[in-house]
Amino acid sequence: MRASHRPHRPALPGAPRRRGAAVVAALIATGLTGAGCRRGGDHAAPAATPAHRAVAGDVAIVGATVVPMDRDGALPGTPTVLIHDGSIAAIAPAADVDTAAATVVDGHGKWLVPGLADMHVHLWGEGDLGLLLLEGVTTVRDMFGSPRQLDWRARIAAGSLAGPTLITAGPIFDGDPPTWPGSAVVTTPAAARAEVDAQADAGYDWIKVYDGLSAEVYAAIVDEARARHLPVGGHVPRAVGLAGVLAAGQRSIEHLTGYVPFSGDRHVGPDDVAATVAAGVWNVPTLVVTDHLAHLDDPASLAGTRGLEHVSSFVRNAWEPRNDFRLQAWTAETFAAARAGNVVRRQLVADLAKAGAHLALGTDTGNPYVIPGFAVHDELALLVDAGLTPAQALHAATAAAAELQGTPAAFGVIAAGARADLLLVDHDPLVDVGALAAPPVVIVRGVVHARADLLAAVEAAEHPVDRYAGLPALEVEGTKVVEARYDVSFRDQVIGGERARLSTAPDGARIVRGQAVFELPQRVVLTYRAAPDTLDVTVGDAPTIHVTRRGAEVVTGDLAVDVGADAVIAPQAVAEFFAYAPRLADLEIGASRPLVAAEVVTDGGLRLTPGRFTFTRQPDADGRRVYGIAGTHGELDLTGTFSVDPDGAPHQVSLTVRFGTFVTTRVE
């Protein structure tokens, strides 16, 4: 028998303190109509013996119509909502609350609602977090996590990173071959149990299952997750089917998989709905992602998508069907069938709601035209179009999220003891869910944000004045040899840059220190120190990854790859080509040489991948040595060219894989 172990759960974070005065000034400066802030002493004195007394650092929202979402409708009158240490301390008539010591937010003429939750996202970068807050999303569940999400979760909880409270699954559990790179491929029950234990020990909040799992492996995943007190969510594996998933007790089904294939050619009957209700399973329909995918044959129909101005041209180009492996073979008939399937999905959502089945809002953010934060409002509108009332749709986006988590009323409601995630909006969302878009005031874990400030932070992150602003200067170890800066392009669009410095250490070792900054689709900073036998690489503010050579293997933590004692330890940066240049310097024109690398991949989780390349010397061009490249990077075939400046620094590296060409070009 396996011992039961309760995994780490992030505590509901409290609000960072000592920010009241700055928030007051910022909100007043925005000129918000009817939603300003002032110190408590600036309004009529409270009753002589108030039941609740604010202390320094508290926030009080006064005069708003309160929509609590733990009951129907709005609360009578306009009670004061008092926030203390990131949680709701009291909801009481104004006369019963002494707000003299609090920061007061004036909500007269406004509606106060819980912050929104998006329970199915895929976060690509820290910039996504700002967009979510901008649109009032205060809780998210990432359904394909990695150590990066764990780092964000911890920093958000500690107050050092602005963002919604983050709940995260680990890497997807899938069969072989997996649909997505970076998945946890499990083909035996023993491997499945071991991976569940590893994800539980790492601190992930959910286990996510996918299409290609066998029935016996799926059963092992669910059983082990239950033993580790982790909920299971995700797709309905093909080998298991809807009935099997319902019987197994999977907590959430995403995208209505198992009910409706993408073409929508299956009729969903009342028995399916009744079985869903009986099983108590949750559905997260994500109508917006299937709606947008089905219209990608007509991009003009999606041109009005809110938030599109925050999406780079590089990402929008990647959204085109010809660049998406899932859609490359689609025809006009496929798109038409997908649109028909969406009609079936909406009817199913209406039937589930009518029968009393559990529904929570999710968007599948990270997919084409499903823009962080903004997509939540698209999903709310689609839920109403499907037949839900505005109150039902809002419940799916608020209180239902906490219920799905198994922590009812912990957030998503306006009630004493709940996390203080709140929105002030200008119109009644129980009449029109569109009132929730672009909220003028967002309160996250008790901290008050004006929309203007959130927007300014988003725009500053999207348009940095200096790509390397705020980064420390590159160190020199021993004697500096050369320093260079590069632009990095993909499909002829600049997506970032890199600066690198080559030094010779006192022992003669060549050391390359560098910083790569990518806007892909959000800003990501990679810092590294590459030496012949070691590599230290850091992504953002995450802990540094130390990679070292051990005989024929390159290792980091529990990962190892056998590539031979001469392999270059490569940080997915131009440093790799600083290492190749001297190894190729003696090649005659027309001659070839094979070289091997241990590629240290950090996007989507840490991986060590072998790289095996053949370099062929070509005629020099503009005084530079030039080489052709052919080989493999993991499972990817790769071709390209590589040129070297007279000072020994790489000049240009062009690498083509099946999804496009990356070019790194020296600019100074």
C-alpha positions in Angstrom: 0.0 0.0 0.0 1.3 3.4 -0.9 1.3 6.0 1.9 -1.0 8.9 1.3 0.7 12.3 1.0 -0.9 15.7 0.7 1.0 17.9 -1.8 2.0 21.4 -1.3 -0.8 23.9 -1.9 -0.1 27.6 -2.3 -1.7 29.5 0.6 -4.2 32.1 -0.3 -1.8 35.1 -0.5 -2.4 38.2 1.5 -2.2 41.7 0.1 1.1 43.5 0.0 0.9 46.3 2.6 1.9 50.0 2.8 0.6 50.8 -0.7 -2.6 52.7 0.2 -1.4 56.3 -0.3 0.2 55.5 -3.7 -3.0 53.8 -4.9 -5.1 56.7 -3.8 -3.0 59.2 -5.8 -3.0 57.0 -8.9 -6.8 56.5 -8.8 -7.5 60.2 -8.3 -5.1 61.0 -11.2 -7.1 58.8 -13.6 -10.2 60.9 -13.2 -12.4 57.9 -12.8 -16.0 59.0 -12.9 -17.8 57.9 -9.7 -15.0 55.5 -8.7 -12.4 57.6 -6.9 -10.6 57.0 -3.6 -10.1 59.1 -0.5 -9.0 58.8 3.0 -11.8 57.6 5.4 -11.9 60.8 7.3 -13.1 62.8 4.3 -16.7 61.6 4.6 -19.5 61.6 7.1 -18.6 60.2 10.5 -19.7 56.6 11.2 -22.0 55.6 13.9 -20.8 56.1 17.4 -20.4 52.3 18.1 -19.6 50.7 14.7 -19.5 46.9 14.6 -16.4 47.0 12.4 -13.4 49.3 12.7 -10.8 49.6 9.9 -7.1 49.7 10.8 -4.2 51.2 8.8 -3.7 49.4 5.5 -7.3 48.3 5.2 -9.4 49.1 2.1 -13.1 50.0 2.2 -15.4 50.1 -0.9 -18.4 52.3 -0.2 -21.6 53.0 -2.1 -21.5 50.3 -4.7 -24.2 47.8 -5.5 -22.8 44.5 -4.4 -23.3 41.3 -6.5 -22.0 38.6 -4.1 -22.4 35.5 -6.3 -23.0 33.3 -3.2 -26.7 34.0 -3.6 -29.0 35.3 -6.3 -29.1 39.0 -7.2 -27.5 41.9 -5.5 -27.4 42.7 -1.8 -30.0 45.1 -0.5 -28.8 48.7 -0.2 -25.2 49.6 -0.7 -23.2 48.0 2.0 -19.6 48.8 2.7 -17.1 46.1 1.9 -14.1 46.1 4.3 -10.8 44.4 3.2 -8.1 43.5 5.7 -4.8 41.7 4.9 -6.0 40.5 1.4 -9.3 39.1 2.5 -12.9 40.4 2.9 -13.3 41.2 6.6 -16.8 42.5 6.6 -19.8 43.4 4.5 -22.1 45.7 6.5 -24.2 48.8 6.3 -22.1 52.0 6.1 -23.2 53.1 9.5 -21.7 49.9 11.0 -18.2 50.4 9.6 -15.7 52.9 10.8 -13.5 53.6 7.7 -11.4 56.4 9.2 -8.2 54.5 9.0 -8.9 52.8 5.6 -8.2 53.7 2.0 -11.7 54.3 0.7 -12.8 53.4 -2.8 -15.9 55.3 -3.9 -18.3 52.9 -5.6 -21.4 55.1 -5.9 -23.2 54.4 -9.1 -21.0 51.3 -9.7 -21.5 47.5 -9.3 -19.0 45.5 -7.2 -18.5 41.9 -8.4 -16.0 39.2 -7.7 -12.9 39.0 -9.8 -13.2 36.7 -12.8 -11.5 33.3 -13.1 -10.3 31.6 -16.3 -10.0 28.0 -15.5 -8.2 26.9 -18.7 -5.2 28.9 -19.9 -1.8 28.3 -21.4 0.5 31.1 -20.3 3.4 31.9 -22.6 5.1 34.8 -20.7 4.9 37.2 -17.8 3.2 39.7 -20.1 0.1 37.5 -20.1 -0.3 38.1 -16.4 -0.7 41.9 -17.0 -3.3 41.4 -19.7 -5.3 39.1 -17.4 -5.3 41.7 -14.7 -6.2 44.5 -17.1 -9.5 42.7 -18.0 -10.4 41.8 -14.4 -9.1 38.2 -14.3 -7.9 37.5 -10.8 -7.6 33.7 -10.9 -6.3 31.3 -13.6 -5.7 27.6 -14.0 -2.8 26.8 -16.4 -3.4 23.4 -18.0 0.1 22.7 -19.3 2.5 23.8 -16.6 6.3 23.6 -16.1 8.8 24.9 -13.5 8.2 28.4 -15.0 4.6 28.3 -13.8 5.6 27.1 -10.4 8.0 30.0 -10.2 5.4 32.5 -11.2 2.9 31.0 -8.7 5.4 31.5 -5.9 6.3 35.0 -6.9 2.7 36.1 -7.3 1.8 34.6 -3.9 4.8 36.5 -2.3 3.7 39.8 -3.9 6.9 40.1 -6.0 5.1 39.6 -9.3 1.9 41.2 -10.4 -0.7 38.7 -11.6 -3.8 36.7 -10.9 -3.6 33.9 -8.4 -2.2 31.0 -10.4 -3.3 27.4 -10.2 -1.3 25.0 -12.4 -1.3 21.5 -13.7 2.0 19.9 -14.6 3.1 18.7 -18.0 0.4 16.9 -19.9 0.1 13.1 -19.5 -0.1 11.6 -23.0 0.7 8.4 -24.9 3.5 7.8 -27.5 3.7 9.8 -29.7 2.4 12.8 -27.8 0.4 15.5 -29.4 2.5 18.3 -27.8 6.3 18.5 -27.2 7.1 18.7 -23.5 4.3 16.3 -22.5 4.9 13.5 -20.0 4.8 10.4 -22.2 3.7 7.4 -20.1 3.0 4.0 -21.7 2.9 1.8 -18.6 0.9 2.0 -15.3 4.2 2.0 -13.4 5.6 4.9 -15.4 2.2 6.7 -15.0 2.3 6.4 -11.2 5.9 7.5 -11.0 5.1 10.6 -13.0 2.1 11.5 -10.9 4.3 11.2 -7.8 7.0 13.4 -9.4 4.4 16.1 -10.3 2.9 15.9 -6.8 6.3 16.3 -5.2 7.1 19.2 -7.5 4.0 21.0 -6.1 1.6 21.0 -9.1 -2.1 21.5 -8.3 -3.7 19.4 -11.0 -2.9 16.3 -13.2 -3.9 16.8 -16.8 -4.7 13.8 -19.1 -4.8 13.8 -22.9 -6.0 11.9 -25.9 -3.4 9.2 -26.5 -3.4 7.5 -23.1 -4.3 3.8 -22.9 -7.1 2.7 -20.7 -4.8 0.9 -18.2 -2.4 3.8 -18.0 -5.3 6.3 -17.5 -6.7 4.1 -14.7 -3.3 4.2 -13.0 -3.0 8.0 -13.3 -6.4 8.5 -11.7 -5.7 6.1 -8.9 -2.3 7.5 -8.1 -3.6 11.1 -8.3 -6.4 10.2 -5.8 -3.8 8.8 -3.4 -1.8 12.0 -3.7 -4.9 14.2 -3.3 -4.6 15.8 -6.7 -7.6 16.4 -9.0 -7.5 15.1 -12.5 -8.7 17.2 -15.5 -8.2 17.3 -19.2 -9.4 15.6 -22.3 -11.3 12.3 -22.6 -8.7 9.8 -23.9 -9.9 8.0 -27.0 -9.2 4.6 -25.4 -11.3 5.4 -22.3 -14.3 7.2 -23.7 -16.8 9.5 -22.0 -18.4 6.7 -20.0 -15.1 5.6 -18.7 -14.0 9.1 -17.6 -17.3 9.7 -15.8 -17.0 6.4 -14.0 -13.4 7.1 -13.0 -14.3 10.3 -11.3 -12.2 12.7 -13.4 -13.0 16.1 -11.9 -13.1 18.2 -15.1 -13.5 17.7 -18.8 -12.0 20.4 -21.1 -13.4 21.6 -24.4 -16.4 19.1 -24.2 -14.1 16.4 -25.5 -15.8 13.0 -25.4 -19.1 14.6 -26.1 -18.6 16.4 -29.4 -15.7 15.7 -31.9 -14.5 18.8 -33.6 -16.6 18.2 -36.7 -19.7 18.0 -34.5 -21.0 14.9 -36.2 -22.0 13.1 -33.0 -25.5 13.6 -31.6 -25.3 14.3 -27.8 -28.3 12.7 -26.2 -30.0 13.2 -22.8 -28.4 10.1 -21.4 -24.9 11.8 -21.8 -26.2 14.9 -19.9 -27.9 12.8 -17.2 -24.7 10.7 -16.7 -22.7 13.9 -16.4 -24.9 15.2 -13.7 -24.9 11.9 -11.8 -21.1 11.7 -11.9 -20.7 15.2 -10.6 -18.0 16.0 -13.2 -17.2 19.6 -14.2 -17.1 20.8 -17.8 -15.0 23.7 -18.9 -16.4 24.3 -22.4 -14.0 26.8 -23.8 -16.4 27.8 -26.6 -14.3 30.7 -27.6 -11.3 28.6 -28.8 -13.4 26.3 -31.1 -15.3 29.3 -32.3 -12.2 31.2 -33.3 -10.4 28.1 -34.8 -13.5 27.5 -37.0 -13.2 31.0 -38.5 -9.5 31.1 -39.3 -10.4 30.6 -42.9 -11.8 34.2 -42.8 -9.3 36.3 -40.8 -11.3 39.4 -41.5 -14.1 38.0 -39.3 -11.7 38.0 -36.4 -10.1 41.4 -37.0 -12.3 43.1 -34.4 -11.2 40.8 -31.6 -10.6 42.9 -28.5 -7.0 43.0 -27.3 -5.6 42.3 -30.7 -3.4 45.4 -30.5 -1.4 43.6 -27.7 -0.5 40.7 -30.0 2.7 40.9 -32.0 2.8 40.5 -35.8 5.0 37.4 -35.2 2.3 35.7 -33.1 -0.5 36.7 -35.6 1.5 35.2 -38.4 1.9 32.0 -36.4 -1.9 31.8 -36.0 -2.4 31.4 -39.8 -3.6 27.8 -40.6 -0.6 27.2 -42.8 1.7 27.7 -39.8 -0.3 25.6 -37.4 0.3 21.8 -37.6 -3.2 21.1 -36.4 -4.8 23.1 -39.3 -2.5 22.7 -42.2 -4.6 20.1 -43.9 -7.9 21.8 -43.3 -10.2 22.5 -46.3 -13.2 24.7 -46.7 -15.3 21.7 -45.9 -13.3 21.1 -42.6 -13.9 24.7 -41.5 -17.6 24.4 -42.3 -17.9 21.2 -40.3 -16.1 22.9 -37.4 -18.6 25.7 -37.4 -21.4 23.1 -37.4 -19.8 21.5 -34.5 -19.9 24.7 -32.6 -23.7 24.8 -32.9 -23.8 21.4 -31.3 -21.5 22.5 -28.5 -23.6 25.5 -27.6 -26.7 23.4 -27.4 -24.9 20.9 -25.2 -23.8 23.7 -22.9 -27.5 24.9 -22.7 -28.6 21.3 -21.9 -25.9 20.8 -19.2 -26.9 24.1 -17.6 -30.6 23.3 -17.7 -29.9 19.9 -16.1 -27.8 21.4 -13.3 -24.5 20.1 -14.4 -21.3 21.8 -13.2 -19.9 24.4 -15.6 -16.8 26.6 -15.1 -15.5 29.3 -17.5 -12.3 28.7 -19.4 -10.9 30.0 -22.7 -7.9 28.0 -23.8 -5.9 31.2 -23.9 -2.7 30.8 -25.9 -4.5 29.7 -29.0 -5.3 31.8 -32.1 -7.2 35.0 -31.3 -7.8 33.8 -27.7 -6.2 36.7 -26.0 -5.4 36.6 -22.3 -8.1 38.4 -20.3 -10.0 39.7 -23.2 -11.1 36.1 -24.2 -12.9 35.7 -20.9 -15.4 38.4 -22.0 -15.7 36.6 -25.4 -16.5 33.4 -23.5 -19.0 35.1 -21.3 -20.9 36.3 -24.3 -20.8 32.9 -25.9 -22.2 31.3 -22.8 -25.1 33.7 -22.8 -25.6 33.1 -26.6 -25.7 29.4 -25.8 -28.7 30.0 -23.4 -27.3 30.7 -20.0 -28.6 33.8 -18.2 -26.1 36.5 -17.4 -26.2 35.4 -13.8 -25.4 31.8 -14.8 -22.5 32.9 -17.0 -21.1 35.1 -14.3 -21.4 32.3 -11.7 -19.3 30.1 -14.1 -16.6 32.8 -14.1 -16.6 33.4 -10.4 -18.0 31.2 -7.6 -17.9 28.1 -9.8 -14.1 28.3 -10.1 -13.6 27.9 -6.3 -16.1 25.1 -6.3 -14.2 23.3 -9.0 -11.1 23.7 -6.9 -12.9 22.1 -4.0 -12.6 25.3 -1.9 -16.1 26.8 -2.2 -16.3 30.5 -1.2 -12.6 30.8 -0.8 -12.7 33.2 -3.8 -15.1 34.1 -6.5 -17.7 35.5 -4.0 -18.1 38.6 -2.0 -18.4 37.2 1.5 -16.6 37.5 4.8 -13.4 35.4 4.7 -13.2 35.2 0.9 -10.1 36.4 -0.9 -10.5 40.1 -1.8 -10.5 39.8 -5.6 -13.1 42.4 -6.8 -14.1 44.5 -9.8 -15.9 47.8 -9.9 -17.8 48.2 -13.2 -20.1 50.8 -14.6 -23.2 48.8 -15.4 -25.2 45.9 -14.1 -23.5 42.6 -15.2 -26.7 40.7 -14.2 -28.4 42.4 -17.1 -25.4 42.4 -19.6 -22.2 40.5 -19.1 -20.5 43.0 -21.4 -20.5 45.3 -18.4 -17.5 43.3 -17.1 -15.2 44.2 -19.9 -12.5 46.9 -19.3 -13.2 47.3 -15.6 -12.1 50.7 -14.3 -11.0 49.3 -10.9 -9.5 45.9 -10.3 -8.7 44.7 -6.7 -6.4 41.7 -6.5 -5.8 40.1 -3.1 -6.8 43.4 -1.5 -4.5 45.6 -3.6 -6.4 48.3 -5.6 -5.4 48.9 -9.3 -6.8 51.6 -11.6 -7.2 50.4 -15.2 -5.0 53.3 -16.4 -2.1 52.0 -14.3 -2.6 48.4 -15.4 -2.6 49.5 -19.0 0.5 51.6 -18.6 2.3 48.5 -17.2 1.2 46.4 -20.1 2.3 48.9 -22.7 5.7 49.5 -20.9 6.4 45.7 -21.0 5.4 45.5 -24.7 7.5 48.5 -25.9 10.7 48.6 -23.9 12.9 51.6 -24.8 16.0 49.5 -24.5 15.9 45.7 -24.9 18.5 45.3 -22.2 17.3 48.0 -19.8 17.6 46.8 -16.2 19.9 43.9 -17.0 23.4 43.9 -15.4 26.5 44.4 -17.6 28.1 41.3 -18.9 31.1 40.2 -16.8 34.6 39.6 -18.1 36.5 36.6 -16.8 40.2 37.0 -17.5 40.8 38.7 -20.8 38.0 40.0 -23.1 38.3 38.7 -26.6 35.2 40.1 -28.4 31.7 41.4 -27.7 28.8 41.4 -30.1 25.1 42.2 -30.3 22.6 40.3 -32.4 19.0 40.6 -33.8 17.1 37.3 -33.8 14.4 36.9 -36.5 11.8 34.2 -37.3 10.1 34.2 -40.7 11.7 37.6 -41.4 10.3 39.2 -38.3 12.6 40.4 -35.4 11.5 38.5 -32.3 14.3 39.5 -30.0 18.0 40.0 -29.6 21.1 38.8 -27.8 24.4 40.3 -26.5 27.4 38.1 -25.8 30.9 38.5 -24.5 33.8 36.0 -25.1 36.6 36.0 -22.6 39.6 33.9 -22.0 40.0 32.7 -18.4 43.5 32.6 -16.8 43.5 28.8 -17.4 42.9 29.4 -21.1 39.3 28.3 -21.1 36.9 30.2 -23.4 34.0 31.6 -21.5 30.9 33.2 -23.1 28.5 35.2 -21.0 25.3 36.4 -22.7 21.8 37.7 -22.4 19.0 36.8 -24.8 15.8 38.9 -24.7 12.8 37.6 -26.7 9.4 39.1 -27.3 7.8 35.7 -28.3 5.0 36.5 -27.6 5.9 38.1 -24.3 9.2 39.3 -23.0 11.5 36.4 -21.9 15.1 37.0 -20.7 17.6 34.2 -20.8 21.0 34.8 -19.1 23.9 32.3 -19.4 27.5 31.5 -18.7 28.9 28.9 -21.1 32.2 27.3 -20.4 33.7 24.2 -22.1 32.5 21.8 -19.4 29.7 23.7 -17.6 26.7 25.9 -18.4 24.7 28.1 -16.0 21.5 29.3 -17.5 18.7 31.4 -16.0 15.2 32.2 -17.4 13.8 35.3 -16.0 13.9 35.3 -12.2 13.7 31.5 -12.0 16.5 29.6 -10.2 19.7 29.1 -12.2 20.0 25.8 -14.0 23.5 24.2 -13.6 24.6 21.8 -16.4 27.9 19.9 -16.3 29.8 17.3 -18.2 30.2 13.9 -16.6 32.3 11.7 -18.8 30.3 11.1 -22.0 27.2 12.5 -20.4 25.9 16.0 -19.9 23.7 16.2 -16.8 21.5 18.6 -14.8 19.6 17.4 -11.8 17.9 14.1 -12.7 18.3 14.7 -16.5 21.2 13.3 -18.5 22.0 12.9 -22.2 24.8 10.7 -23.6 26.4 12.7 -26.3 30.1 12.0 -25.9 33.0 13.7 -24.1 33.5 16.3 -26.9 29.9 17.6 -27.2 29.3 21.3 -26.9 27.0 22.2 -24.0 24.6 24.6 -25.8 22.3 27.1 -24.2 20.0 27.7 -27.2 21.8 30.9 -27.9 24.7 32.3 -30.0 27.2 30.9 -27.5 26.8 27.5 -29.2 28.3 29.0 -32.4 31.1 30.7 -30.4 32.0 27.2 -29.5 31.8 25.8 -33.0 33.9 28.5 -34.7 37.3 27.5 -33.4 36.5 23.8 -34.0 35.9 24.5 -37.7 38.6 27.1 -38.3 41.0 24.6 -40.0 38.5 23.1 -42.5 39.4 23.5 -46.1 36.8 24.7 -48.6 34.6 21.7 -49.5 35.6 19.7 -46.4 33.0 18.6 -43.8 33.1 17.9 -40.0 30.5 16.4 -37.7 30.0 18.0 -34.4 27.7 17.1 -31.5 25.9 19.2 -28.9 23.8 18.7 -25.8 21.1 21.2 -26.4 19.7 22.7 -23.1 16.1 23.6 -23.9 14.3 25.7 -21.3 11.0 26.7 -23.0 8.0 24.6 -21.9 10.1 22.8 -19.2 13.8 21.8 -19.0 15.0 19.2 -21.4 18.4 17.9 -22.6 18.3 17.1 -26.3 21.1 15.8 -28.5 22.1 17.9 -31.5 24.1 16.2 -34.3 25.3 18.4 -37.1 27.6 18.2 -40.2 29.3 21.5 -41.1 30.7 21.9 -44.7 33.1 24.7 -45.5 31.8 26.9 -48.3 33.7 29.7 -50.2 34.3 32.7 -48.0 32.0 35.7 -48.5 32.9 39.4 -47.6 36.0 38.2 -45.7 34.1 35.8 -43.5 34.3 32.0 -43.2 31.0 30.4 -44.3 29.7 26.9 -43.5 26.6 24.9 -44.5 24.8 23.0 -41.8 22.7 19.8 -41.9 21.6 17.6 -39.0 19.1 17.0 -36.3 18.1 18.8 -33.1 16.3 16.1 -31.1 13.6 14.9 -33.5 13.8 17.9 -35.7 15.6 17.9 -39.0 17.6 21.1 -39.5 19.5 22.8 -42.3 21.2 26.2 -42.5 24.3 28.3 -42.8 26.8 29.8 -40.4 29.3 32.6 -41.0 32.2 33.9 -38.8 33.6 37.4 -38.6 37.4 37.9 -38.7 37.5 38.6 -35.0 36.1 35.0 -34.3 32.5 36.0 -33.4 29.6 34.5 -35.3 28.2 36.9 -37.9 25.0 35.2 -39.0 23.4 31.9 -38.2 20.4 30.8 -40.3 18.6 27.6 -39.2 15.5 26.1 -40.9 13.3 23.6 -39.3 9.8 22.4 -40.4 8.0 25.3 -39.0 10.2 28.1 -40.3 13.6 29.8 -40.4 15.4 31.4 -37.4 18.2 33.9 -38.2 20.6 35.5 -35.8 22.5 38.4 -37.3 25.3 40.5 -35.7 24.3 44.2 -35.6 27.3 45.6 -33.7 
